[in-house]
């Protein structure tokens, strides 16, 4: 037997003996000195942790139809104040529960809220870094669609080769107009999305024109992208290979019908749900972006408000702290020693950075570098 074979045999024997000893002996804990932690001894069978108690919602969901009827009957029969559980109160409780459980599928509105909203979010656009078109679409309305067309024409004249479509202020409008937005960016003949009713009838929205823009598209989303905007985002991702950046959308991919109540209030009921071209349902879970980026909703809305006068570009990069350089050495100054006012202004500027838009610009820059390699 060779020397290496002998070594291998010895290792195997030692390993087998050690395993046998470990299985046949149980270490006994020794008393620890005062103030010292007791040594941990491995238990041959792990002790199971107690199960988490079910939540009230989980308990309710576990009831059978017979359980529900029996529970309601027992409450009506035994509750200390019967007037609190009469038919009207039980009906209100049922409606309140449905409003919670159906999420955005059911809404109860005062009569004035059912009127058209005159404070719709307008479209905003500008060119960033000399070649990236930025379009905050606003609500999916005909007026914003016209502004969208004009901006795309302007961008084409200025050699824009990348487009960022920001849907983080798009919580209004209708699916038909959202489809028109998509037709400007998606190839002719593609099904953008469909609206499906409870009886399975579907109304597809198909691109029936050539796109206005054919380049790289990045889409920004968050919970303020609702309904038609969610449908547009998924259509662009499916057909235009657009990357979605931001936070999950609202999960409001439904078409409503407003039903009047005798008191004048309005019950807004989801009568159709939006189905993406790949079969994905947008209600109630919404759309998950390809790249998650967290951002304060308060900061975002403040940036959007300020961008009307300052533009969006100032909010896409953090302002770096000045560093000591050769010029400062010659001048005998130290730019790193900021005044309190300079520190305050820089902190204020850095506090308002659109992290989602910044990530979109960084992604476009990275793709450009990769393509040039």
N, C-alpha and C positions, 0 to 999 in steps of 0.2 A: 504494500500500500504506500502510495506517495505521501510526501510530507503534507501537501495541501489537502489530501483526502483525510489524513489523520486529524488535521485541524478542524475540518468541516464536521467530522464525526464527533469530536469532542464538543464542539459548539452545539450540535444537535442534542447530545446527551444532557449537557448542562441545562439547556432550555427545557427539555422534557422533565428533568428532575425538579427544576424550579417551579414549573407549572403544577406538578403533582403536590409539592409541598404547600403551595399557595392554596390549593383546593382542600387539603386535608387539615389545615390549621386555621383557627380563627383567632386573630389577635385580640387580646383583652386589654381594655383601656387601663392605663396607670394613672394614679392620682396626680393632678397637676398642682404645682406650687400656687400659693395664693397670688391672685392677680394675673396668672398666666392662663391663656385660653386652653381648653381641653383639646387634645389631638382628635382630629376627625377620623372616624373609622368607617370604611366603606361597608354599606349594608348589602347583603347578597340579594335582597329583594327590595326595590325602591318602594317607599310608602306613597301611595297615591295621594295627590292633593285633593282637598274637598272640591266638589263641583261648584261652579259659580251659580248663585241663585238666579232663576229666570227673572227677566224684567217684566213689569206689568204688560207691556206690549206683547212680549213673547207668550205670556200666559193667556192673554186674550186670543192671540192667533192660534193657540193650541186647542181652543174650545170647539166642540162640534156644534152643528146647528141646533141639536137638542139641548146642549149645554147653554147656549145663548138664550134660547127661549125660556128655559127653566130659570136661569139667573135673573132675567128681567121680571118673570112672574114672581119670584121670591122677593125682589126689591119692592115691587108694587104692593105686595101683600104685607110685608113686614117693616118697611122703612118708617121711621118715627114720625115723619111729616108727609103724609100721602100726597098733598098738593104739590110737593116738590118733584114727584115722579108721575104726574098725570100724563095724558096722551100728548099734550102740547110740549111739555118739558122733555118727554122721551123723544119726540120728534126733533126738537132743537138739539138734543144730545146726539142724535143720529146724524143730523146735518153737520154739526160741529166736528164729529169724528170723521165724516167723509171729507170735509175740507182739509183736515190734517192728513188723513191716509192717502188721499188722491193727489196731494201736493199741488202742483200747478195744473192739474187736470180739472179742478173745480174751484171757482172763485165766486164770492158773494160781494156785490158791489152796490154802493149807493147809486141812485139814478144818474147823478151828474157825472160819475166816473165812467159811465158807459158812453159818454159823448166823445167825439174825436178830440185828441190831444193836440193843442196848438203849439205846445212847447216841445216839438220833436227835435231830436238831435241832428244838427246839420252835418253835411260832409265837409271835411277839411283835408287839404293836401299840400305837400311841398316836396322839394327835391332835397335829399340828404346826400352828403359826401359826393356831390356833383353827378351822381349816376343812379341813385336809388330813389325810386318814386315811393312816397309815403302817402297813403290814402286812408284816413279814418272815415269809414263809410257812413257812420251815423245810422239813423233808422232806415229800414228798407222801404223807402217811399219814392214815388215818381220824381219828385223834385231832386232828391239826392241822386237818383239814377242819371238825370240830365247832367248834374254837376260831375258825376263820375265819368261820363262820356267826355266831357270837356277836358277834364284833367288828363285822361288817357291820351287824348289828342295832343295836349300840350307836352306831355312826357315823351311822346313819340318824336316830336320836333326837337327835343333836347337830348336825344340819344339815351334815354333811360333804359338800362338793361336788367334791372331787378326791381321787383315791386313788393312792397309791404302793405298788405290789406289789414287794417286794424278794425276788428269787430268788437272791441271792448266798450263801445258806447252804442250798441245796436240792439236795443231791447224793444223796438217797435217796428211797425210795418206789416207787410203781408208776404205770403210765400210766393205769390205770382211775381212780385217785384224782386224778391230775392233771386228767383230763377233768372230774371232779366240781368241782374248783376252777374250771375254766373255765366251767362251766354257771352259776355264780353271777354271771358278768360278761358272757356272750355271749348274743345273741338266740336264742330258741328256733328249732330247725330247722336250725341251722348245723352243718356238719361241722367238728369241732375239729381232728382229725388222724386218721391211720390207721396201723395196724401191718401191714407187708407182709412176708410170708415169701418164702423163696427160690423157691418154686413159684408166686409171684405172687398167692397168696391174700391178701386184705386184710380186716382187721377195723376198720371205721370206728367212731369215737367221735362221736356226734351229740348235740347239745344238745337235751334233751327236756323242758325246763322253762323258765319265764320267769326272767330274771336278777333277782338281789336288788339289784344296783346298776347304774345306767345312766349315771353321770357320766364325767368325764374320768379316764383311767387312764394312769399312767406306770409302766413296768416297769424295774427295775434288774437287770442281769445281769453275769456275769463267768465265769471258768473254773470256779467252784464251783457254777454252775448246770449240772446234769448230767441227761441222759436225760429223765425225765418233766417236769422243770422247763423244759427247752429246748422241749419240745412245748407246754407251757402258754404260754411267752413268745411263740412264733410264732402260736399260736391267738389270743391277745389282740391281737397286732399286725395279724393278717389281718382279724379280724371286729370288733374294738372300736376300731380305729385307735389303739391304744396305741403310744406312742413308747418305744423301747428305748434305755436309756442305760447306759453302762459299758464293758465289754470283751467280746471274743468269748467265747462259751460253750465248753464242753469238747469238743463233738462226740461225745457219748456217747448219741445218740438211737437206742438199740437196746434190744430186749427179750432177756433172756438165758435160757438153760436151763443148769442146773448138772448136769454129768455126772460121776459118781464114777469115780475111777481105782482100780486094784487096791490101791495103797498106802494109800488113804484120802484122798488129795488130791483136789481138785475142779478140773475143767476147766470154766470158765464160757464158754459159746459164745453169740455173738449169733445168734439164730435168726429174728429179725424186725427190721426197721428202721422208724423212724418217718418218715412222709411227711406234710408239712404240707398244709393244705387247698389251697394253691396249687400243690402238686406238688413242693415243695422237699424234698430229703432232708436230714435233720439229722445223718447220719453219713457221713463222718467230719469234715466241716468245721465243724459247729456253726452257731451263729447270730451274725451280725455286727450289733451295735447300730446304731441310727440316729444316735446321738451318742456318739462315742468319748470316754471320760474315763478316764485312767490313775489307778490308786491302788494303793498298797502292800497286798499281801494280808495282811502281818503287822499293819499298822495297822488294816485293816478288821476282822480277827478280834479284835483287842484292843478296838476300839470295840464290837463286838457283845457281847463278854464284859462290858464295863463298863456297857452299856446296861441290863442286867438290874437294876442297882441305881440307876443315874443317869438312865435314860431315854436316848433317842437324840437329843433336841433339843439338848443341850449340844455335840454334835459336828457340828452343821450350819452353824455360823458361826465364822469366825475372830474372836478377841478383838482389837479395834483398840487401838493404842497411844494412851494419853491425850494430848490436845493442850492447849496453853495457851489459856485462855479468860478472859472478863471476870471471872468469880468468882475464878479463881486470881490474877489481877492484883490484885484488891482485897484478897485474903487474903495477898498477898505470897509466894505459892508458885508453883512451876513443876512441874506434873504430868508434864512431859516428862522430867524428871530422875528416872527410876525408880531404886529401890534394886535391888541385885543380886538380892534375893529376889523382888521384883516382876517383874523381867525373866525370872528363871528360871521363875516360875509362868506367865507369859504365853507364854513359849516352849513350855513343857510343854503348855499348853492348845491352842496353835496347831498343835502337832505331831500332834494327834489330831483331824483334821477329816475327816469323810466327804465327800470331794469329789464322789463320784457322787450321793449323796443331796442334797447342796447344789445340784448342777446341776439335779436334778429339781425341787426347790423353786423355783429361779430360773425354770425353764421354765414352771411352773404360774403363777407371778406374772406373767411376761411375757404368757402367753396371756390372763390375766384383764384386764390392762391393754389388750390389743389388742381384746378383746370389748367393752369399755366405751367404746371410741372411737366 
